[in-house]
Amino acid sequence: METYLCKLNSVISAKIVLSNENEIIELHILADDNRHSKQISRDIQSLLISKFDMDIDHKRISIAQIKGEKVDLKDFRLKIGSIEFSTIEKRATVKVVLEKDDKVFEGVASGPNTSSNSLKLLGIASLKAVEQFVNCPNTFILEDIKTYNLAGKELIVVGITYLDSSSEQLLSGSAYVHRDIKEAVVKATLDAINRPMLKAL
């Protein structure tokens, strides 16, 4: 439920408090100030009814709005802090650390250590770090990564599906390989998600 609530317009984060009978007794929402709290509350009630068949009294919904806390696309620039790649026998683990101001966001992914899958692991780990940044898990799905030769240089192209509360959208991003292919994969991933559709987050 918290994952779906995070996808509502203006919602930044959500925390649900349950009773011993697994009923919602408190629902705490952190939101930006782009929309009125009553609109956000109605959206929350509508989502819970339509998606989970759960009718909640608006009095149980607590909404805190913070000015300027919404992710602004004009300032949606995450920097690469570090990329760690380790292998144990036939399995690889990737950790991508992204930075924004003085905060760090980490994403980890592991799987079979093949040449093609290692690139996918880099993309998945990058998306997990981004989801940590926007505080909305299960928002981005890595669909594919391809390498091309364009203008005599190696180009990384990624395809990513973005899921919002009511639809999905396919995004693409690209980056040339300058020094390190791992860095290019992360940059291509960030290029894909840095799109106007992130206003919905």
N, C-alpha and C positions, 0 to 999 in steps of 0.2 A: 504493500500500500504506500509506503513512504517513497518508494521508487517512482510510482505513478504520480504521486502528489508533487514531486520535484519537477515533473514535466509540465505542470500547469504554468500558464503565463504569470510572471512576477514572483513565483515561489522560488526561493533560494534553497531552503532546507526544510525538512519536516521530521517531527518526532512524535510517535504515537505511544501513549501510555495505556496499557491494557489492565483490566481487572483479572481476578483469578479465573473468571469464566470466559476470558478472552474477548470481553466487550470493551469498546473504546470508551474510556472515562475522561481522557484528556487528549487533545490534538494540538500540538504546538507548531506554529508555522513562522518561519522567518522569511520575509518578503521585501522586495523593493517598494518604492513609493510611486511607481508608475500607474498603479490602479488603486481604486478605493478598496478598503478592507472588506466592505460588504460584497463587492463583486468577487473578490477572491474567495470569501466564505461560501458564496453560492456555487462557485465552480467546484469547490471541495465537496460540498454536499452532492452535487450532480455526479461527480466522478465516482464517489463511493456508492451511490445508488446504482448507477448504470454498470459499473465494472465489478462491484463486489456485493451488490444487492444488500447494502447496509445503509440504513437511514440514521443519520446522527443529528442530534440537536445542535443548532448553531451555537448555543451557549457553551458547548464543550470545546469549541474551536477558539484557540487563542492565537491572534496574529500580531506579530511584532514587525513593524516596517522600519527599515533603515535607509536613510537617504544616501544614494550613491553606492549602495552595496551590490547593485545588479551588475552582472558581467557586461561591460561595455565593449562592443565590437571594435570601437576605435582604439581601445586599449587592450584588446585581446591578443597579447603577445607573450607567449611563454618561451623562455629561453632554455636551451639544453644545458643542464647542469653536468650530467655524466651519463655514460652508457656502459653498463657492465655485462659481459658475456662470459659465461662459464659452462663447462661441459663435464659430465660424469658419465663415462662409457658412451652410450648412444643417446643420452638425454642432455638437452641444453636448457639453461636458465638465463633469462634476460631481465635486467633491471634498468629501467629508464627513469632518470630523475630530471624533472622539469622545474624551472624556477620562475617565480613572479614576485618582483620586489624582494622582500626578505623571507619569502615563504618557499618551501620546497614541496613537490608533489611526486610521489613515487608510484610506479607501475611495474608489476612483475608478471612474467609469463614463462611457462616451461612446456617442453614437448620434445618430440623426436628431433635429433640433431642432423637434419638434412639441409642442403644448401638453400632450397626453396622455403622450407619451413622455418629456418632460422630468420629469414627476412620477415615472415609473417609474425613470428614471436616478437620481433622488434616493434612491428606495427601495433600488435595487441597490447604490449606493455606500455607503449606511448599513449594509446587510447585510455587505458586504465588510469594513467597519471592525469590525463585531461579530465576524466570523469571525477577524479578526486578534487580537481580544481573547481569544477562547476558544481560539485556535491550532488551529482545525479548518476548513480551507477546504472549499468545496463542501458546506456543511451546510444553508444556507438558500436557498430559491428564491422569488423574488418572483413571485406568480401574478397579482395584479391590484391596482389602486388605483382607488377610486371616491370621488367627492365627493357629499355629500348635504346637504340643508337640514333641519336638525333643531332645533326650538325657536327658529327664526328665526336660526340661526347655521350657517355652513358647517362641515361635518364631513368629515374625511378618514378613510376606512376602507381598510385594506390586508389582503390575504390572502397568507399566506406558507406554503410547504411546508417542514417540518423533516424532514431525513433522518437517521435513526440507522443503526446497523449492520444492522438487520433489518426496519425498517418506515419508513413515512412518516406524517406527521401535519400536518393543515391547521390553521394558526393564524390568528387575526385580531387586529387592533389598531386603535385609533381615537384621534383627537385633533382638537379644535376649532381652527379657524383664528382666531387672535387678531390677530396683527400681520402675519405672513409665512406664506404657504402652504407655502413650502419648509421652514420650521422645523416646521410641522404634519405634513408627510409624514415627516420624520425621527422626530418624537415618536411618531407612529402606528406606525412600523416598530419602534421600541424597545418600545412597549407590547405589540406582538404577540409578540415573542420573550422577553419577561420572564414566562415561564410555568414551572410546576413541571417540565415535560418537560426543561428544561435540566439537570436532575440527571443526565441520561444523558450529558452532555458530559464 
